[in-house]
Amino acid sequence: MTDWRAIFGHDEPYDEQVDGIEAAIGTARDGGYTVIEGACGTGKTMIALTAGIHLVRDPDTDFKRVFVLTSVKQQLRQFEADLETINANLPDGWDPISGLTLVGKADVCPYNREGAGGIDDGNVYDRCETLRDRTRDLTGEGGVTTAGDLAARARSQQIGLADSGRRGGGARFLETAGEPTPYPPELPAYSDGGPAGSEVEYCPFYARYLEDLPDDGDGDPAEAVPFDVTETGLITPDELVARSARAGTCPHSVMGAALGHVEVVIGNYYHAFDPQTTAAFTGALCDESTFVVCDEAHMLEPRVRDLVSESVSDTTLRDAETELTRVIQPVQFEREGRRAEGGSMTADADLVRAELADSEVSFDELEQTRSFVTDLRTELDRRVRAHLDRHQPGWKSDLTALEDAELPLRDPAVPSEDELSEWARRAGYSDAIWVRAEHVGAVVARILNEAEDEERTRAAPAAGRVLGEWYRRGHVDHFREIELERTWDDTEPADAWRRAYNARLALHNCVPSDAIGSRLAAFGGGVLMSATLEPVEAFAEVTGLGYLEREEGRPVTERRYGLHFPEENRESFAVAVPKFTYDNRGRPGEENPTRLAYADAISRVATLPGNVLVGMPSYGEAEWAAGILEERIDKPVLLDASSGDAATESLKDDFFAGEGKVLVTSLRGTLTEGVDYSGDRLSAAVICGVPIVNTASPRTKAVRRAYDDEFGDGFTYALTVPAVRKARQAIGRVIRGPDDVGVRVLLDERYARDSWDSVRPYLPEDDEFQPVSPDMLEFGLERFRARLEL
């Protein structure tokens, strides 16, 4: 096998890249993982891609692909760019490295992309499944036509263009990704000449995909891919859509057929760790023939915790109750000699009995499950009203004043059975009700879809799945609570809490290390990397790597690479101001020595030339800091708030445009990680406090207790270490390249002093962050400013 340098995309690797690539290759050959903490500029993406591709191209290994996982879109683009660089610099005669970026249906469906066919972001998933099922029904065994005929009908422009005026204007073709498709913008419908209204809508793109599949049904679906994935290099989502649309075939289906045949697959964490996604789409990639790359790996633990936690909303339970009723009523009414009025029933009694006989679900079980869901919602209502009466008397008079809340179902510090499970047992509901709820829900969905001749996402299966998990999961590593999230529903009574809240039954996985570790164990090896993993020993434990090394003998290699940009271009301070804790600072707006010290320090940094980023522990504190700066400095001050992507992008564009400004944000927002502030976009960053999450939250208490039991020090593992990583990510926005110049300031004595609650040991560059007093900060800033002016 050729030396890995033939794959490396640049002329000369850094010393760190040589070390990292060779460590990753050697460790993966033994089935292990390399953990890399590398500062910006280390070239981590090229390290991971080079090592993985080298192993894939080596005939002496079993690796077939590199599977890249990242939670940040900017980093996804970086992997795409580095793969393009590798392909552009391969030796003569080499085949390009094939690659594919995974995205969701909403991003690749031609109709959704163009707002055509009545499909949009809100219904694309349901409409896609319905149209696929109808297309299969029309063309499958016993179907009335062929897939090729359906695609030809749509191509002929004979369907959906019935009025002569439109036909006289010439055929219209749906266009997307800069390419015309062979089909009209309207969804076609198949008619066998029966009565009016009997037409069946279908998807011509999916019909063409089915037509191109191997005839015997046992062949490789990749035969339906309209291009040679082994010769194409990287296929981006837009290129995938363009090539598929031009051929008239389904881009999402093509993506699924191709992903097992490319050498590099680039996706998100949920492509490997979300149970539903892996079961339906990417599970075949999760085996020993895959070299996995987890980028931004400091986010692995919290992201996977969310993916393997469960919840079901009150509205979903309500809809599940309605669906159960619609299946029960036909049989119930028949028994009672009644007739349904108002078209409330969509199924008939014979259909219900036939489906129940095939599924081994009894009618009594349907009724018991409905009673359970009904009583569960009644108990939920009782608990929410009791909470509001106790904590917000008179809440009915002003529903707009209600705030988000958590209602724990056990003492979060004392693992025990939750109160809802206890209630169900006292109410006479057996364990079987919980366990069978998902199976019952699936049968309900099948009956309704058959009766309505339309595949839709039903509530009963989703509700049943969560109820089953609620019963099965343990009470130490899982925490159950009721979450109240602010919303508004005018259809609810004016004095009902459901008008202002959507309630959820939440089942939180407090310790996702088992889920992470078991998934990592399925891969053949790989790299986990980030600029902020210290302490690596803690990271290895919470991700299950420590278990893999101890119990399965799979090696774990660690590498740490610091900043190698010119030291004279940066100044770093850890300022010994009082701890920015609630006990010290009080509420925003209070005047006390702590807030005064922070206001002075922030203002000093904000007056530096150029753009300055101010990171606060919360959006509320960000609002306070912005107000202080608007009073004290002449620069424009931009305040980030919890908002959607569009508003955040607009704010970022404003910050980068024109003369220097100050951007104040929360360290838990999206502007302090994964955003490119290279060049002159940022001259300084100041971080206020250690952004530990609210320790009074029941969920936080439960996670801390679970980490105490699992690792012995819950506060450090679950709270302190993740908080310091947040601060380090934000402060790392300043120096992004060898020519960048800037100042990095950490405000809080815990960064500056060695004490019982010091976080200084978690700063790998602690020797760079000079401990200074507030008075010396101003002197240090002036000295740096003068040095730059020389």
DOTIGU-14985 format. One record per residue: z, x, y of N, C-alpha, C in turn. Coordinates in steps of 0.05 Angstrom, whole numbers, plus 5000, padded with zeros to 4 digits. Each point is the difference from the previous one (the first is absolute). Layout:
ZXYZXYZXY...
***
This chain:
500050174976500049835024500050185025498449935020499950145025502750005014500650215014502550015016500049775020502549905005500249765018498850055027499650255008498950065027497249895003498649964977497349885002500149715009502349874996500449725008501149985028501850195007501350005026497949985023500549825018497949925020499650195023501750215003499750175023499750294991499350185019499450274993502550154989502249985014502450144991502449825001501549974978502449845000502350145013502049855011502550125010501550114976501950175005501750104979501549774986500949815017501449774989498249834982497449985007498249854983499550134974499750265000499750154975502449954981502450035012502449964984500249714990499549815018500349724993498049914978497450095003498049934981500650114972500850254999500550134975502549884987502049945016502449874989499449724989498449855014499349734991498350014975498150184998498450024976501750094976501650205004501650104977502049794991501349865018502049804993498749764986497749915010498649774988499050064973499250254994499150074973502249964980502550025009502349954983501149715002498449835013500849725002502049945022500350195019502149975020499049925028501950015019499449925027500850235019498550035021500650185022500849845024502450065011501049875024499650195023498449925020499350175023501049885025501950145014500649935027498650205018498049905015498450185016499749895028500550175020499749915028497149955006499549865023497349955008498550275002497550004991498550245000500050164974501749914981500150134975497549964984498649785004497649944985500749874973501949815001501049894975497849834986498449855015497949844987498050184985499350225012498150184986501350144976502650065002501550114977499849804976500749755005500149804979497249954988498049965018497349944990498950244984500450245010498950234986501250034973502749984999501350034974499149794980500049755010499349784982497150014991498150055018497250014992499550234982501350235005499750234981500849924972502249864997500949924974498149804987498949825016498149804990497550134991499050195014497550144993500450214977502550064994500550204980499849874972498250084983499649874974502450044981501750195007502350064983502449825006499849825019502249815005499149724993502049824998499449714994499849845025500250125024499849855024497249915006499749745007497449885005499749925029502249975015499849915027502450085017499750005026502250035019500449725013502549925000500749735012501850055024498949975024501550055024501349745010502650025006501549775011501250085027499549845020501150055026500649745014502150005016500849755014499049995028498650205009499250025028496950025001498849825016497149995001498850265010501350125020499050255011499850224978502050004982500050204979497849934979499549744996497849924982497450115011499649985026497650115012499950314997502450135001500050294997499150084972500949864980499150064973497049964997499049785012497149965000498550235013501150095024498750225014500150264984502250054988500350254984498250004975499749774988498249984977497150045009499249895023497450055011499650305006502150135010499850295005499650154974501549934980499650134974497249974990498949765001497349954990497950165016500550025026498050145017500050304995502050104987500250294996500150094971499349824982499950074972497850214995500350174979497950194994497449864993497850145004497449894993499949934970498849774995499749914972502349824990502149985016502349834991499449715007500849824982499949725006502249935020499549825018502149935020502449874986502350035012502449884990499949705007500049834980499749715005502749895008500049825019502549885010499649715009502249865001499949715008502749935013499849865023502349905014500549714993502449934992500649734992501049845024499049755003500949825020500149724988501049805015500349734990497549845002500149764988497649825001499349935028501949965017499449925028498350205014500250264993498550215013497150034989499549894977497350054988498549754994501249765000498549754996498049965022497449994994498049965022500449755017500849784987500449765015502450035019502250114990502450035017499450205023498750214994499450205021498449885023498349814994498249885020500949725009502349914990500949735007498149784992498850034976498049824990501049854976498649794993500649854975502749865000501249975023502649875002502350184989499550264998501950184989501150175023502750035001501350175020502450144988501450155016502350164990502149824988500249765010502149824990499549884972497449984993499449874974498350174981499450255008498150164985500950044971502650044994500850064973499849754982500949775011499849754985497149924995498450025022497249924998498550184981500650265001498750194981500649924971502549954994500649944972498749744991500049805018498749754993497050034995498750145019497150044997499350164976501650204993499550164976500349834975502149845000500449834976497749804997499149895022497849814998497450134991499650255010497650154992500150064970502450084990500250054972499749754983501149775010499749754986497149924997498450045022497249935000498450174981500850254997498350204985501250094974502549934994501350094976499149854975501550044979499349874974500249705004497849864995499949725004499249925028499550205017499249955028497249885002499449895023497549855003497750175011500650255007497950175011500750294995498550195011500550284997500850125027501350234999500850145024497550085016498050094986497550075014498749775014500149764988498949775013501649935025502650024999501649945024499450195023499850264994499350195021497249945011498149934982497349955009499949755018501549794992500149765017500950065028502150175002501050075027497950175015498750184985498050175013497749845011499349784986497749845008500449855026502550005010500649865025499649704998499949904975499649714997502549845002502350144998502549865000501450045027501049795011501450025026498150005023497449984996498049995022498449744999501449794996498649754994498549885025501150045024498749875022497550155008497949865005497450125004499950175025501649925020500050165025501050294994502150034985501050264994497950154983498849864981498150134982497650095016499349845020497750075016500550255016502550075006500650245015499950254984499449984974499950244983502650034986499950154978502450044984502050185015502549944997502150165012501650144978500650255004501550154980502650095012502149994983502650115007499750305002501150115022500050295003502950105003500550244988502750125002499850304997501850155012499950294999497350115007498649875018497450105009497749954981500549844979498049964979499549704996497549914997499549724993500549964970501149774994500449924972497749824992499649944975497849824992500649715003502449935011500949724999500549895028499949735003500649885026502950015007500749965026502850015008501749784988498749784991501549784988500550054971502249914989500550024972498049814985498750104979498249834985501649814981498749794991501249824981498049934979500949984975498349944978500149704995497649884995499849724993498149974977500849844980498349964977498449745002499949905025498549755005501749754995502650034997501749774996500549855025502049835001500549845024500850175023499549905024500750145025502950075000500650235010502850095001500950154975498250044981500750144975499450295001499050105023499350285003502550184997499650234989502250194996499550265016501750065019499750245015500650244982498650225005500450244985499550245018500650244990499650255016497650144988497850035016497650144990500550294995501750135016500650284996501350054973501949824993501350034974498149934977498349805005498049934980498250244994499150145021498350244995501650214985502650045006501650194986500149934970500549744994500149924972497350044986497849955015497450044988499550304993501250185016499550294995501950124979502049854992501850104979498550034973501050174983498750034973499949744985497949944986499649754987502049954978500950214986501749954977502949955007500750035026502749955008502050224994499150204984501850224992499250265013497950005017499150245012501750075024499250215014501550105023499249845025501949885014499449855024498650175021500350274998498850185020496949974999498949884979497149964999499249805022501949855011499349815021500250125028500850255002500250145026497250085008499149925024497250045008499550285011501750194994499550285009501450184980499250254999501150194981502550135013502349924991502550105012500350304996498850114980500350294995498450175018498149895015498250155017500449935029501749825007500149895027502050145017502050144989502250115016502049785007501250025023502049805008498649745009501049784989499149735008502349885016499549975026502049875018499749704997502049845009499749714998497449895013499350105024497649905013497550074984499950244988497750084984499949844974502349944989500149834976498949725006500849895023499049745007497050015006499150205014497250025007498350024975500750184982498450044976500049754982502349874998500349764983498549775012500449965026498749775014497050034999499050245003497150044998498949924973501650054979499149924973500849714993501449875018500749724996502349964980501650204996502249984980502750025014502149934985502749975012501350275004500650085025501250265006502750044986501749794999502650034988499850054970498249854987499650044971498950284995498150095017498950264997502150215003501849975019502250195004501750014975500649784988501650004975498650124977497449964998498450124978499750305003500050105025499450285005502550175000502349895005502450165005500850174976499349924976500750164977498050234995497950025016497950204995499850205022501649985021499950205021502250214997499750235012501950214996502349995020499749875022502249975020500149715009502349874996500549735009502150015021499449885024501950015022501049725005502649964999501249735003502750015013501449784997502649965012502150004979502550015007502250014981499949764981499249775011500149764983497950014978498050175002498050034979501250134975502350135003501350134977502749884994501449885019502749924996500549705002498149845010500349715000499349894973501949874986499449914972497649814998499749825019497749824999497350145004499950185019497550145006499250184977501950144988499350184978499249834975501349774996499249844977497249885003499249945025497549865004497750195006500650255010497850155012500150304992502250145005500050294999501650114976500949834982501750104978498750224983497349984997498650204983500250285012500550035026500350265012502750134996501949844991502850094999500650104972498750234993500550124974499950305002500350144977500350295000497550155008497749865003497550135008499850015031502049915014499949985029501950205013499050155019501650185017500649845025502549935004500749825023501050165023499249915024500950135025501549785017502550045004501649815017500350145027498449915020500250105027502149855015501050125022502249875016502249914981500750184981501849934978502849935009500750065025502649925010500249695002497749875000499949715001499949874972499850174979499749894973502349824992502450095005502449844991500149735015500049995027500149745013497749824994497550114998497749834994500149884972500750174981500249894973502349814997502250045014502249814999499049735009498349995020498949745009498249884979498350174988498149914980501249894975502350114992501349914975502349815005500449925026501949795006498549734999501549794998498749734997501349815020498549795008501149795016498349754996501249775005498549755000501049845024498249895015500749855024500749714993501549885018500749724998497549834999497950075016497649845000498550034974500150234987498750034974501549834979502650005001501649824982499349715005499749935025499249725007497349934988498150185003497349954990500050004969501750174988500250004971501149734990502049905014501249744994497849785001498450015021497849805003498050024977499350254993498050034978501249904973502550064995501249904976500049695000500549885023500049715002497249884994498050145011497349904996499150014971501250184984499350014972501749814984502549965009501849824986499349705004499149935024499649725007498149854982497750114992498149844984501349904974501550184986501349914975502349815006501550075021502349835007499149725008497949985016499049745009498949844976498650144982498949874977502349884983502150154996502349904985501349765013500050005026501349785015498149775006497550034992498049795005499349975029500350225015499349995029497350145005498949945023497550145008500650155026498850245001500350165024498549885023501250025024498749885024499450225020497949965015499350195021498850264990499050014975498750244990501950244997502649944994501950224999499850174975498749894979499850154975497250124997499950254991497550134996499550054970501949954983499750044972500649734986498849974976500749764985501850074976501249804988502050044980498850154976497649934992498850134976499650305005499150075024499650295006502750144999502149885011502650135000501050044972499849804983501050024973498450214984497450015004498450194986500750295007500350055026500750275009502850074990501949815000502750064991500050074970498449854985499850064971499050284994498050095017498950264996501850235009501949945018501650205012502850034989500849814983502750004989502149965022499349865022501949925020500349704997502549914998500549714996500149865027499649734999500349845024502950025011501949994982502850035008500550255016498650224991500350265014498949985028497849865003498949965027502049865018501349794989501949855016502550165007500950164980502450175004499450215022497650124999499350205019499849885028498849765002499949875026502849945011501849904983502749945008501450255010499550224985501250265008499150095028497449995004498950085026501049825022500149744995501049815020502950065007501750034980502850065004500450275013498350194993500150275012499649985030498049855008499549975029502349855014501249814986502349865011502350195004500550174981502150205002499450215022497550075002499250185022500549875027499349755003500549865025503049995006501649954980502949985004501150275010499150224988501050265007499150085029497549945007499150075027501549845021500449744995501449845020502950095002501350074978502750105001500250265016498150174996499950265014499849945030498149835008499649955028502449865013501249814985502349865011502350205005500250194982502250195002499650215022497550105002499550225019498749915026498749775001498849915025500549705003502449925005500649715004498349895023499049764995498249885020497150094998499350134978497350114997497849805002500649754993498049795000499049945029501650065019499349935028497950195012499850244988498050205010499150174977498049904986498950154977498650265009499150015025498750245009501950245003502649955000501950225003500750134973499049894978500750114974498650274996501450184986498950274996499750054969498450204994499750074971502850074989500349944974502650044988499850064970502050124989500250054971502549864990499849854978502249864988500450124972501850204997500450124974501149814979499150034976500949824978502150144982500950235009502450134988501050205020502350114996501050215016498250244996498650105020498150224995501350264990502650035005501350244992501249984972499949764988501249954974497949874981498750164984497949884982501349794982498749765000500949784983497849795000500449794984498049794998499849865027497649935008499649875026500849704999500649895023501149735002497949794992497550065004498049804993499749974969500250234986500049994971502549854990502350055013502449864992499749705005498849925023499649725006498349874978497850134992498249894980501449954974501750194992501449964975502049775001501449985023501949775003498549745001497550005010498549755002498749934974500450164979499049944974497250104993498950185017497450114995500250244982498750004978500250214980498450255008500450224986498550245005497049954995499449824982497249954993498449885024501449865018498649895023498950235018501750205004499150235016497750154985500450054975498150174985497349864997500049744995497549864995498549905025501250045023498949895025497250105005499550264995497350105005497949884982500749984974498249884981499449715007502149855007499649725009498249995025500450185019498450015024497150054994499450184981497350064993498649764988501449854984498849764988499449795022501949975018499649815023497450085015499750265007497750085014497449954985500150054974497649954984499249704999502049834998499449715000498849915026501250095023499049925026497250115005499550254992497450125004497849854984500849924975498249864983499449725012502149875010499749735010498450005026500350205017498750005026497350164999499550134976497650164997499850215022502350125007500050215020502350194995499350264997502150204996501250075027502649965002501550065024502650154993501050155019502650134996502149795002501449954979502149794999502750125004501949845009502750095006501750024975499649834980501849994977500150264984497750144995500350254985501550215015499550025027501350205016503049955001500849755004502849935001501350064973498649924978501150054974500450294993498150175009500250284995502550125013500649935025502450105013502549894988500049754992502449894987500550154973497950064986500450154975501250285005498950145021501150265007502849985010500749795014502749965010502050004976499249874979501749994976500250274985497650144998499950234984501250255012499850035026500950255013503050035001500950255000502950055000501249955028502650035001501549945024501150245014499650244989500950255013497650115016497750034987497750125013498349795015500749754997498649795015502049835016499149925024501749855018498649745008501449784998498949745006501249895026498249885016501049885025498049795009500849845020498349815014499250135026497550025005499050115026499049775017500850005025499149805020498350145020497549935001498150125018499049805021500150085025499249825021497149914998499549755003497349895000500149745016498149834998500149745013498149814986501149774993498449804985500649725012498149915016500449745014500049764982499250044975500049774981502849944990501950185003502749964991501649855021502149854993501649855019501150195022500549885023500850165024502750134996501749904982502750124997500350144973497750064987500150134973499650305003501550164985499750295002497250084991498849854982497350074991497949985022500649885022498250005023499950285012502250154999500250265013499950234981500549954974500250224981498249964976499050224989499050004973502150164984501149874980502150134983498650124975501150224991499050134976502350074982499649964974501850114980498950284993501650205007499150284998501550154978498550154984501150164978499150295006501950155011499350275009500750214979498050174995500450234982501350225016502650054997501450195016499350294993499550054975499550274990497350014986497850055015497450004987499250254985501950184996499450264987498949954972501049804986498949954973497149915001499449825019497249915003498250225008500950175018498350225009499750204977502250084988500050204979498349924976500249744992498549914976497050005006499349945025497150015007499050285001501650185012499250295001499850114972501749914982500050104972497349924986498749795009497549924988497750185006500150145024497950185008500250274986497850155000500050264988501450225016500549945025501250195018498949965028500950165020499049965026501650145022499649915024501350115024501249775016502550045010501349835019500550165025499149915023500150175023500549845026501150145019500649895026501050225018500149955026501250205019503049975000501149794988502949955002501149904973500650194983501249934974502850124997500850185017502650134998502249795002502150024984500450194978498449914975498550194989498249944978501649924975502450104997501649924977500649705001500749905023500549715003497449844995497850105011497449874996499449984970500450224985499450004972501649794984502549965009501749814986499149715005499549935026499449725007497249924991498350194993497449934990499750034970502250064987499950024971498950264989499250195018499050264990502150164986502549985010502150154987500449914972499849744995500349894973497750104982497650005011497750104984500450294992501150165018500450284994502250044980502249865003502350034982499649884973499049764999499949854975497350024985497850055015497450014986498850285001501450195012499150275000497450055016499549835020497650035016500750165025498750235004500950185022499649875028501850075018499849925028500250265016497950065015499850245016500349935029501550155015500449945029498850225017498749915022498950185020500749905028500850185017500649935028498550195018498549885019498450165019500649905028500950185018500749925027497650035019500549955026497950025020499150295002497450054999499050275004498450035026500349805018498750025026501750185018498850115022501550195017502649885010502250154996502649905008500349985030498550175015500250005029498949755012498549844984498949755010501949764999502350044990501949774996502850095006501549805009502950035005501449774986502350064987501349794984503050015006501149765007502849995007501449784984502550064992501849804989502449985020500249785013501849975023502649874992502250135006502749904992501149795019498549785001501149765014501549834980501849825009501649844982498249854980501049954976498549864980499049735011497549944994498849755010500549784980502649934996500849794982500949765016500149774987500849765014502850025012501850134985502850035011500050165026498250195002499950175024498449885023497849874993498149925021500449715009501149834982500349725006497349865001499949775013497549855001498250115022497349964998498250095021500949875027500050155021500949905026502850085007501650074980502750105007499950275013501850055019500250265013502450154989499450224986502250164989498950294998501850194995499250295000497750064980500049864977497950064980497349915011499849765010497449915010499150165024501950085017499250175023498950264991501350134980499050264990497249974988499449794986497449964989497949945021500849835020498249945021499250255016501950185005499450255014498150174984500650034974498450184983497149894996499849754995497349884997498450035025501249965023498650025025499050285005501750204993499250285004497550064983499949924975497750064983497649845010500449755008497849835008498550115025501350165016498750115024498150234994500050104975498250224993497149915004498250195007497249925003498949894974498149825003498649894976501449764988499149924977501149774986502650074986501949825001502650044987500649764983500950054975500849794981503049994999501149765003502949964997500549824976501550104981500549854975502949905000500449744997502749885001500549874972502649964994500649894973499149724995499449845021499249724997498349925024498749774997498449905023501849915023502449914994501849925021500850245016500650234987500750245015497650125014497649964989497650095014499649855026500649745000499849855025502050105021502450074991502050125019499050265011499050184983499050265009497749975020498249824994497749955018500949915027502049835000501149905026501250235016501550184987501250235014497850175012497950064984497950185009498449885023499649745000498549875022501550035026502750014999501650035024500150295010499750194981500550285007497650185004497749944988497850185001497549865012498150175008497649895013497749944980500250124976497949964981499849714991497749914991499849744987501650004973501449784995501649984976498949774983499250064975499049804982502149944979500549744995502049924981498749874976500550124976499049884975501949794991499049784990501649784989499049944972501749864985499149924973497749805003497650094991497649845005497950064979497849875002497850034981498550265004498150054982498450255001498450025025498849775008498250015024501650085025502449895004501650065023500850295000500850104976500850284997497750195006497649944990497750175006499350005029500249775013499549995029502050175016502549984992502150165013499450304997499350084976499450284994497650105017498049835002497750085017500850035029501749835010501050025028501550265003501650074980501650255002498250255001497950004985498350234999498150035024499549785014498150005022501350095026498550155015500850085027502250205002501649995022502150195005502449954982501950195002502449994983501649755002501149914978501749764999502350044981501849814999502250004981499749764982500150044974499949784980502749994986501349775002502649954988499649814977501050094977499649844975502450014982500049844979502150014980499150204978502050154990499450184978499349864974500349735000499249854976497449855005498650075021497449895005497850164988497549965009497750134988498950225017501150055023499050215018501250274996502050024982501350264996499350134974498249874984499150124975497049954997498650204991497249964993498149965023500950055025498349985024499350285009497550035007499050275008500450045030502050175007500550085027499150285006497950104986499250275003498850055027499650265007498950085025501949955023499049895022501749945023501149725000499949864977500949735000503149975002501450214994502949995000501150285007501750015021501150265008503050024993501349774995502850014993500849754985502150034984501249774986503050035000501449795006502950005000501049774982501850074981501049814981503049955006500749755003502849935007501449904975502150144992501649914978498850054972501649964980499150014972499449714992497549934995499349724996500849884973502650004995501049884975499849695003499049874979499749715001502749875003499949755007502449845005501850004975502350145001501750024977501649754995499949815019501449744996498449814984497450054996498249824985500949994971500349754989500749984972498250154981497450005006498150144983500550305001500550115024500650285003502550074984502049835002502550064985499550004970498349824991499549984971498450254991498150095016498550244994501950244999501750025020501950225000501850014976501049764992501749994977498450074974497649914998498350064977499550304998499550135024499650295000502550154994502349895008502550124992500250024970499449784987500249994971497950184986497650015012497850154988500250305006500650075025499850285008502650125010502149845004502650105008500550015029497949985017500450015029498049825013500749745001498149805010499450045029501950085017499550025029497950215005500350234987498150225004497249934989499949914975497449954987498549765012501549795006498749755008499749975030501750145016500049955029499450255016501650214996499750235017497450154997499350064975497550154996497549855009499749754994497649855011500049995030502449985013500149995029499050265012500950234989499250265011497050034996498949914978497150024996498549845021501149775008498749845021499950165026502350135007500150165024498150244999499950134977498250234996497149925002499349764989497249915002499349965029501849885016499449955028499850265016501850184996500050255015497750184992498949954976497750154990497449925013500049795016497549925013499150205021501850175010499450175023498050234994500750154980498450244993498349944975497349955005498349924978497850214995499850205017497950204996500850275013498550214995500850275009499950025031498649835014499850025029501849805014501449834985501849805012502450135012500949905023502350105014501949775006502650044995501749775005503050064995501649805007502950014998500949794981502050074982501149814981503150005005501049765004502849975007501349794982502250084987501749824985502649965015500549755007502549935015502049884982502250134995502349904984501450254990502650005003501550244992499950054970499249794984499850044971497750194993498050025018497850194996500850285009502050025017500650255013502450154988501949864988502550124992500449974970501550194989500949984972502649854999499949764990502449834998499849834975502049834996500149854975497649814998498949915023497749824999497550135011500050265001497650145010497649954982497649985013497549984985498450255002501150205012498650255004499050134974501549984978499050114975497449874990499349765011497549874991497750075018500350185019497950105017499050274989497850004986499050264988499650215021499349915025499550195022502450015018502549994988502349995017500350245017498950234992500150245016498349975025497949834999498449965024501349815020501549804990501249815018502650125011499850115024502350145013502149805008502450034990502249835010500650065029499949805017500550045029501849785010501450055022501549795014498149845017500849775010498249855018499350165025501850165011499450165024497950214993500150124977498150214993497349884992499849754994497449884994498250025024501049935024498350015024499150295005501850194996499250285004497850084980500349924974498050074980497349875006500049765010497549865007498650145023501650085020498850145023498950274992501450144982499150264992497349974985499849804983497549964985497849925019500649835020498049925019498950255015501950175008499250245015498350184983500650024974498550184982497249904998499649734999497449894997498350045025501450025023498550035026499250295005501150184985499250295004497150054991
***
